[in-house]
């Protein structure tokens, strides 16, 4: 008789503990996902800040005349940071795009640097400078 009472209790405990542990595992997975999202958000914010910093440095250099036609591409990249995107042109030249991290591609707050096939700055175009 005692065995009959203990067996249902033992089964109940095994089932209860299994379900409880599954709940802890599910919570742990959810928490892990939230931590990943938080880290991802921090990385995005860091990238946007870097993008804005490069844009502001290039903008200031263009306004002050520090960047001039004839400057080498590598020199500009070392001094002011990498552009958001480099667009290769058909004639082996390149168009570099700098924009602040807070602006969308449709805001037209951009600076274009054009480089010839010898990697020398051949032109500068600024769009909609609001700052």
C-alpha positions in Angstrom: 0.0 0.0 0.0 2.8 2.4 0.9 4.4 1.6 -2.5 1.2 2.6 -4.3 1.1 6.0 -2.6 4.8 6.7 -3.1 4.8 5.8 -6.8 2.2 8.5 -7.8 4.0 11.0 -5.7 7.3 10.1 -7.4 5.8 10.3 -10.9 4.3 13.6 -10.0 7.6 15.0 -8.8 9.4 13.7 -11.9 6.8 15.3 -14.2 6.7 18.5 -12.1 10.5 18.9 -12.1 10.7 18.2 -15.8 8.1 20.8 -16.7 9.7 23.3 -14.3 13.1 22.8 -15.8 11.7 23.2 -19.3 10.2 26.6 -18.2 13.6 27.6 -16.9 15.3 26.5 -20.1 12.7 28.5 -22.2 13.3 31.6 -19.9 17.0 31.1 -20.3 16.7 31.0 -24.1 14.6 34.1 -24.1 17.0 35.9 -21.8 19.9 34.9 -24.0 18.1 36.3 -27.1 17.5 39.6 -25.3 21.1 39.8 -24.4 22.1 39.2 -28.0 19.7 41.9 -29.2 21.1 44.3 -26.7 24.7 43.6 -27.8 23.6 43.9 -31.4 22.0 47.3 -30.7 25.1 48.5 -29.0 27.2 47.4 -32.0 24.8 49.3 -34.4 25.0 52.4 -32.3 28.8 52.2 -32.3 28.8 51.8 -36.1 26.5 54.8 -36.6 28.6 56.9 -34.3 31.7 56.0 -36.3 29.9 56.8 -39.5 28.8 60.2 -38.2 32.3 61.0 -36.9 33.8 60.3 -40.4 31.2 62.4 -42.1 31.7 65.3 -39.7 35.5 65.1 -40.2 35.2 65.1 -44.0 32.6 67.9 -43.9 34.9 70.1 -41.8 37.9 69.3 -44.0 35.9 70.1 -47.2 34.7 73.4 -45.7 38.2 74.4 -44.5 39.9 73.3 -47.7 42.0 70.6 -46.0 40.7 68.1 -48.6 41.8 69.2 -52.0 41.6 67.9 -55.6 44.7 65.8 -56.2 44.8 64.2 -52.7 45.4 60.5 -52.6 42.5 58.2 -51.6 44.5 56.3 -49.0 45.6 59.5 -47.4 42.0 60.7 -47.1 40.8 57.3 -45.7 43.6 57.3 -43.1 42.9 60.9 -42.0 39.1 60.9 -42.0 38.0 57.3 -41.9 36.4 54.9 -44.4 33.4 56.1 -46.4 30.0 54.4 -45.9 30.2 53.0 -49.4 32.6 53.0 -52.3 30.9 52.9 -55.7 33.2 51.7 -58.5 32.6 53.5 -61.8 33.0 52.2 -65.4 36.2 54.1 -66.1 38.0 52.6 -63.0 37.3 55.7 -60.9 35.4 55.6 -57.6 32.7 57.6 -55.9 32.9 57.6 -52.1 29.9 58.4 -50.0 30.0 59.8 -46.5 26.8 60.5 -44.6 26.0 60.9 -40.9 24.6 57.9 -39.1 21.3 59.7 -38.2 20.5 60.4 -41.8 18.7 58.0 -44.1 19.8 57.5 -47.7 16.8 59.5 -48.8 17.7 62.6 -46.7 20.4 63.6 -49.2 22.7 64.7 -46.4 25.8 63.4 -48.0 29.3 64.2 -49.2 30.6 62.5 -52.4 34.3 62.3 -53.1 35.2 61.4 -56.6 38.5 59.6 -57.3 40.1 59.1 -60.8 41.6 55.9 -62.0 44.9 56.9 -60.3 43.2 57.1 -56.9 43.5 60.9 -56.8 40.6 63.1 -55.7 39.1 64.6 -58.8 35.9 66.2 -57.3 33.7 66.9 -54.3 30.0 67.2 -54.1 28.0 68.1 -51.0 24.3 67.6 -50.7 21.8 69.3 -48.3 24.2 70.2 -45.5 21.9 71.0 -42.6 24.4 71.2 -39.8 
